[in-house]
């Protein structure tokens, strides 16, 4: 059975491009030259009106032929604002979390404590405080029912629009907390232009109502459902994500005084995830190889052939393609993983790298080889070396010239781990990377999966735990253990690799971090649920949302470190600069900086870091500032605390 997914087919995108070039009716405030009565006549007109939203929300690896962003014309590369994440959010969305770093002496002011409240948005949504998408969705909802179609179809397409509206408002709440809830398209005479922000609780209740409407009226995926359009499964996947976010945000952000309403959202998250699980339409991807996890992210074309993808964007490479591979990998996008992420992966026996001890004096897992010469990558969760490369594998033995991944042919190229180098931590990410030079052009066809079944499983596990304070063993087997088995853990060889309620491993290192950085206690079982999320979804643009909802901003102050350079310094003495080993000459104190233990310090020259390689954090950073110019336009607005 074919996977259920949304496919942005070239025909739909062609219509979207046409609309993006002639969509003044969705842009003007107020609309004066084209009414809903004139435009919406047939079902085709209604679909055309909705098609323009698909590329904005179902981004995948974006589009190499113009792309979409928050500007009125949807033109140009789509950045994730206000976080300022470059295009290809699946690859780069973990930047400025504790999972990934950019190279260079300093980082974006949003993350080194130097960001100040902007004066105004530039019209392209660079501050995040932009309501053009909301306006367009509301205009559609105000007018589309004038089309001469059945009530059943009207309900279906209203569900589609409300799906997008819920998604957009979720992102607004993620970044700003309270935000104006707008039920209709505004005109220059609308009193809502001068309203204060709607309390978060009311906004998210309205978001939930939109999601429930979409779940009720969108069709389940079937031969009768509209091809390539949002369906009920997509609505449930989005609902599970949003409700888990809001339920846990309310639970842990006690300053909101919304703890009593948290369970309502957690129950809805369980309900939405359960419906997808019980449908039987989805399974975890396997292909009979020990590289199934990596292989899952390098599928190409206009159709997803496996049943883990719930919502994805496909490309034909002719009318619609992308340049994700070239932009990130071939142009040295200068991103790298952190030691903090690497440390969280379990050893292959299901126990962490340290299994006992206190106060920083920890007992090593016998399987853990320490940090000499990338040896920490050995004997670990198989997903580690399918996400982050050990030299001698993947990118390090690939040549774009001969299009081969072969050490005997290409030798080994070691990562350039200077602080301005292309892999400043020494941990090169190879999740999403494809050893195929055809994909390194602007006609790439790599499929971008937005929602996958693994997330549904872990949303279910976490929401159910947060409701009950525990899980059944059957829940663990359905979720965490199923993911570990797919990843390649050998439960027969290492029975402790299977998580059981009677055998939750100790992790003194991670427990100490949680105790120091969080203002609540994390139980051993919840720690393992959170670990599984970090590992399974590394480099998929979910870490930032997780840190915000867990009230885990201070986890970003864990020192940003890379490999133990002292252990590999001999490789970078200048003698290894030609086949079969290529490594640039690097000097400590000049090209890179290390701490007292020899680990690379990230952003060592950023003067905004009071302690080198330690990102500052203040709790006002859970939200972004509203541009100062908005308070001139609307004196009734209130700012987010801590921002001028």
Secondary structure by P-SEA (a helix, b strand, c coil): cccbbbbbcaaaaaaaaaaaacccccccccccccccccccccaaaaaaaacccccccccccccccccccccccccccccccccccccccccccccccccccccccccccccccccccccccccccccccccaaaaaaaaaaaccccccccaaaaaaaaaaaaaaaaaaaaaaaacccccccccccccccccccccccccaaaaaaaaaaaaaaaaacccccccccccccccaaaaaaaaaaaaaaaaaaaacccccccccaaaaaaaaaaaaaaaaaaccccccccccccaaaaaaaacccccccccccccbbbbcccccccccccccccccccccccaaaaaacccccccccccccccccccccccccccccccccccccccccccccccccccccccccccccccccccccccccccccccccccccccccccccccccccccbbbbcccaaaaaaaaaaaaaaacccccaaaaaacaaaaaaaaccccccccccccccccccccaaaaaaaaacccccccaaaaaaaaaaaaaacccccaaaaaaaaccccccccccccccccccccccccccccccbbbccccccccccccccccccccccccccccccbbbbccccccccccaaaaaaccccccccccc
